[in-house]
Amino acid sequence: MQKIGFIGTGVMGSGIINNLLNANYDVDIYTRTKSKAEPLINKGANWFADPKTVAQNADIIFTMVGFPQDVEDVYFKDNGIFAGLSAGKIIVDMTTSTPTLAKKIGQKAEEINVESIDAPVSGGDVGARDGKLTIMVGGNKKAFETLKPIFEIIGKTYHYFGSYGAGQHAKMANQIMIAGTMTGLTEMFVYAKAAGLDLQSVLETVEGGGGDNWSLENYGPRILKGDFKPGFYSKHFLKDLRIALDESEKMHLDLPATKQAKKLYETLVDEKGLGNDGTQALIKLW
């Protein structure tokens, strides 16, 4: 069985690592703050002091960090992944990042005979915990085939979209869709409350009809409970919307609804300082 390295033990990464440990994989991990990884270490994960050492020890190295700059640092710094890689290994970036950076990583990997894929996911903390993520893949097709048994453990569905960066483009399409469901979910509750309706009954009614969607089912109940813990950080979703709109401009597309969602999340994150809340915290603007 291949040894796995995993860099990034946040909300999503921890859920994935737990499922890999449950499937009896030997998992080496790195996170900047060791104490945050203690539950995983106690479960059997091996913690290392830098990404370079993880890359030296593991056969397949996954990364799932916050922002594209974090990805750049983890791969290209002196103590980064590329400093520890050798031919025949596989690198998998599951961070939602830029297609341009995915291509840069893939091209560098080819130079040293390493297989690279970009594999961002959707499904939030619940999907990561339950092994039901949707995985969107670009990059080396052979690596994709090799990784299918692992994807079966951590995901419910996975699709290959093409060369380096194609997985990131697929994730941007996904985030554009979610931008609409999150603004719709928020304004639905705002409207229903103003009209004097019972919000739990509204939630159940919409779930039972044509308005049902993942955001409604997973974040609607959290909003009603006043639970704004992050299944997915607002600051990360804003990052995704900015990437999506930047890529859209490159393709000469105008996406007005996505632009409006970005403005709302900018208010939430940049003006209100609520970037560490979950995306459902959008309701706080009202």
Secondary structure, 3 states (H helix, E strand, C coil): CCCEEEECCCHHHHHHHHHHHHCCCCEEEECCCHHHHHHHHHCCCEECCCHHHHHHHCCEEEECCCCHHHHHHHHHCCCCHHHHCCCCCEEEECCCCCHHHHHHHHHHHHHCCCEEEECCEECHHHHHHHCCEEEEEEECHHHHHHHHHHHHHHEEEEEEEECCCHHHHHHHHHHHHHHHHHHHHHHHHHHHHHCCCCHHHHHHHHHCCCCCCHHHHHHHHHHHHCCCCCCCEHHHHHHHHHHHHHHHHHCCCCCHHHHHHHHHHHHHHHHCCCCCCEHHHHHHHC
